[in-house]
Amino acid sequence: MLNKDNQIKLQYSQNFLYSKKLVSDLIGQSNICKDDIVIEIGGGRGIITEQLVKKCKKVYVIEYDFNLYKSLKDKFYDIKNVEIIHGDFLEFELPKEYRYKIFSNIPYNITSAILSKLIFADNPPDDIYIILQKEAAEKYAGKPYDGESMRSLLLKPYFDFEIIRNLKRTDFNPVTSVDSVFLQIKKRENRLIRKDKGNLYSDFIAYIFSNTGKDMKLRCKHIFSYKQIKRLSNDIGFKMTDSPTCLSYEQWLKVFQYFVIGVSDEKKKLVNNSYSKLMKEQDKIDKLYRSR
């Protein structure tokens, strides 16, 4: 839940789209259709809501600001396929029994919290269409927009990422001080990592990215022998001196597949709980940052 300081920060982090044509174009570039149930995070002044209700079966709008909520209620009082909800999206209970999609221009300062809630939900959305800071989008999407990050590698077995459109700073009111994009995050129908290997994959990626060393050879030296890492680099097509971010997701899948079948159980134990340890450390850093 947002505390008072974060409420104030949220208020001043809002940058609204003002062009109805642009919003209509963005929705037209999505796969949202008349049978869809869509959740909009932060209805703001209703410019996105206005277009969504024309396009889909049902729209749920979660708006935190009470004045904006009241304004939205008044604006859409006679529209049957929209429900305006006053509340904090981070406390909102996502659907468990039916499929749904997300379409939203989210506050940039809580991007990570919002996407974590959606992506790690028991029933994640089929599609997430969001407007967010370009730098953050590239970190989530990884290649071909940027090098693969730990974040992008952890998510790509379960989601596809595509930057659909670059937006201008002047598309917003107030004008943004950063570049923004329209990003699609699509749930894969068939996950690329077996369910029983999901935790091991997360630990494997976290272990390598949290290890010291500038290249793959140094970061992997305790789980792969020199002979193994040399063979992997030749077979998969990377250099032992490459940093982890240089490898594509497809290459990482092959490295992980070899880890599963090609190393001893003793070496596999080295990566145990790496992901949870890293998240605990990150949480400490976040709490320290928030307390300043």
CORRA-V126377 format. One record per residue. RES is the residue in three letters. OMEGA is omega in degrees with one decimal (* if undefined). BURIAL is 1 if it has 24 or more other ideal C-beta (glycine too) atoms within 12 Angstrom, else 0. Layout:
# CORRA-V126377
res,omega,burial
RES,OMEGA,BURIAL
RES,OMEGA,BURIAL
This chain:
# CORRA-V126377
res,omega,burial
MET,-177.0,0
LEU,174.6,1
ASN,-173.7,0
LYS,-180.0,0
ASP,-179.8,0
ASN,175.9,0
GLN,179.6,0
ILE,178.4,0
LYS,179.9,0
LEU,-179.2,1
GLN,-176.2,0
TYR,178.0,0
SER,-177.4,1
GLN,173.5,1
ASN,-171.1,1
PHE,167.2,1
LEU,-178.9,1
TYR,-178.3,0
SER,177.5,0
LYS,179.5,0
LYS,179.3,0
LEU,179.3,1
VAL,178.2,1
SER,178.3,0
ASP,-179.0,0
LEU,177.9,1
ILE,176.6,1
GLY,178.2,0
GLN,176.9,0
SER,176.1,1
ASN,178.7,0
ILE,-177.2,1
CYS,-170.8,0
LYS,179.8,0
ASP,-171.9,0
ASP,167.5,1
ILE,-173.4,1
VAL,173.8,1
ILE,175.2,1
GLU,-179.1,1
ILE,-179.5,1
GLY,-177.4,1
GLY,179.5,1
GLY,-178.5,1
ARG,172.1,1
GLY,-175.4,1
ILE,176.8,1
ILE,179.0,1
THR,-178.2,1
GLU,-179.9,1
GLN,-179.4,1
LEU,-177.1,1
VAL,177.7,1
LYS,-167.3,0
LYS,-170.4,1
CYS,-173.8,1
LYS,-176.7,0
LYS,177.7,1
VAL,171.7,1
TYR,-178.6,1
VAL,177.8,1
ILE,-177.1,1
GLU,-176.3,1
TYR,-177.3,1
ASP,-173.2,1
PHE,179.5,0
ASN,176.6,0
LEU,177.0,1
TYR,-179.9,1
LYS,179.4,0
SER,178.3,0
LEU,178.9,1
LYS,179.1,0
ASP,-175.2,0
LYS,-174.0,0
PHE,-173.7,1
TYR,-176.5,0
ASP,178.5,0
ILE,-170.6,0
LYS,-172.0,0
ASN,176.4,0
VAL,174.6,1
GLU,-179.6,1
ILE,-176.2,1
ILE,176.5,1
HIS,178.7,0
GLY,178.8,0
ASP,-178.2,1
PHE,-178.7,1
LEU,176.1,1
GLU,-176.2,0
PHE,179.3,1
GLU,-179.3,0
LEU,179.4,1
PRO,178.7,0
LYS,-170.9,0
GLU,-176.0,0
TYR,-179.1,0
ARG,-177.4,0
TYR,178.1,1
LYS,178.7,1
ILE,171.4,1
PHE,-173.2,1
SER,167.0,1
ASN,-168.8,1
ILE,172.9,1
PRO,-171.7,1
TYR,-174.6,1
ASN,174.4,1
ILE,179.2,1
THR,-175.8,1
SER,-179.1,1
ALA,-179.6,1
ILE,-178.1,1
LEU,176.4,1
SER,179.1,0
LYS,-177.0,1
LEU,-173.0,1
ILE,-176.6,1
PHE,176.8,0
ALA,176.1,0
ASP,177.2,0
ASN,-176.8,0
PRO,178.4,1
PRO,175.8,1
ASP,179.3,1
ASP,173.4,1
ILE,175.1,1
TYR,-177.3,1
ILE,171.8,1
ILE,-177.9,1
LEU,-179.5,1
GLN,-175.7,1
LYS,-178.4,1
GLU,179.1,0
ALA,-179.8,1
ALA,-178.8,1
GLU,177.4,1
LYS,176.9,1
TYR,-173.5,1
ALA,-178.8,1
GLY,178.4,1
LYS,10.3,1
PRO,-175.5,0
TYR,-177.3,0
ASP,173.1,0
GLY,178.0,1
GLU,175.2,1
SER,175.1,1
MET,-179.4,1
ARG,-178.1,1
SER,-179.3,1
LEU,178.4,1
LEU,-173.6,1
LEU,-172.8,1
LYS,173.7,1
PRO,-171.6,1
TYR,-175.9,1
PHE,169.3,1
ASP,-179.3,1
PHE,176.2,1
GLU,171.4,1
ILE,-174.3,1
ILE,-173.8,1
ARG,170.8,1
ASN,-178.9,0
LEU,177.0,1
LYS,176.9,0
ARG,-178.9,0
THR,174.5,0
ASP,-174.0,1
PHE,172.9,1
ASN,-3.5,0
PRO,179.3,0
VAL,-178.1,0
THR,176.5,1
SER,-179.8,0
VAL,176.2,0
ASP,-177.2,1
SER,178.9,1
VAL,173.7,1
PHE,-172.5,1
LEU,171.3,1
GLN,171.9,1
ILE,-173.6,1
LYS,177.8,1
LYS,177.8,1
ARG,175.5,0
GLU,178.3,0
ASN,-179.0,0
ARG,-174.9,0
LEU,175.0,1
ILE,178.2,1
ARG,-175.9,0
LYS,-177.7,0
ASP,177.8,0
LYS,-175.0,0
GLY,-179.5,0
ASN,178.6,0
LEU,178.1,1
TYR,179.7,1
SER,178.4,1
ASP,-179.4,1
PHE,179.7,1
ILE,-179.1,1
ALA,179.8,1
TYR,-176.8,1
ILE,-177.8,1
PHE,179.5,1
SER,177.8,1
ASN,176.0,1
THR,-179.2,0
GLY,-174.3,0
LYS,-173.0,0
ASP,-177.3,0
MET,-178.4,1
LYS,-177.9,1
LEU,-176.1,0
ARG,-177.3,1
CYS,-168.2,1
LYS,-178.6,0
HIS,-179.7,1
ILE,174.6,1
PHE,172.5,1
SER,177.8,0
TYR,-179.6,0
LYS,-179.5,0
GLN,-177.8,1
ILE,176.6,1
LYS,179.1,0
ARG,178.6,0
LEU,-178.4,1
SER,178.7,1
ASN,-176.0,0
ASP,-173.0,0
ILE,174.1,1
GLY,171.2,0
PHE,178.1,1
LYS,177.4,0
MET,-179.8,1
THR,176.3,0
ASP,171.6,1
SER,-179.3,1
PRO,-178.5,1
THR,-179.1,1
CYS,-177.3,1
LEU,175.3,1
SER,178.1,1
TYR,179.4,1
GLU,177.5,0
GLN,178.5,1
TRP,177.5,1
LEU,-178.9,1
LYS,176.6,0
VAL,179.1,1
PHE,179.8,1
GLN,177.1,1
TYR,178.0,1
PHE,-178.4,1
VAL,-173.4,1
ILE,-168.2,0
GLY,179.7,0
VAL,-177.0,1
SER,176.4,0
ASP,180.0,0
GLU,179.1,0
LYS,176.9,0
LYS,-178.8,1
LYS,-178.9,0
LEU,-177.3,1
VAL,-175.5,1
ASN,175.5,0
ASN,179.8,0
SER,-178.5,1
TYR,-178.2,1
SER,177.4,0
LYS,-179.1,0
LEU,179.5,1
MET,177.6,0
LYS,177.2,0
GLU,179.2,0
GLN,179.1,0
ASP,177.7,0
LYS,179.5,0
ILE,179.7,0
ASP,179.7,0
LYS,177.4,0
LEU,-179.9,0
TYR,-177.2,0
ARG,-177.0,0
SER,-178.8,0
ARG,*,0
